[in-house]
Amino acid sequence: MFTCKLMRSAVLVAATLLVSGVLLEILAQTTPYAVPATHFALLAVLASVGVMLVAFLLGLLPARLTHLDECQH
C-alpha cells in the first residue's frame, strides 16, 4: 500500500541519492579514478530522478490519491 510514510521515504532516498551524486562528482575531480567516480555520480543522480518519477506516477493513481489526501502536512 502506498502511504504517506512510503512517499516520505521515497523523497528521502531521492534526496540522498542526489546529494551523494553531487559529492561523488566533486570527489571525481580530485581523485585519480575520475571515470568510475563520474559514472557512479551520474548513476546516482539519474536514480534519484527515477525514484522521484516513480513516486510521482504512483501518487497520481486514483486509488492512491485518496490515501495521500489523508496525510498530515
Protein Blocks (a to p, Z undefined) as FASTA:
>chain_A
ZZfklmmmmmmmmmmmmmmmmmmmmmmmmccklmlmmmmmmmmmmmmmmmmmmmmmmmmp
mklmmmmmmpcZZ
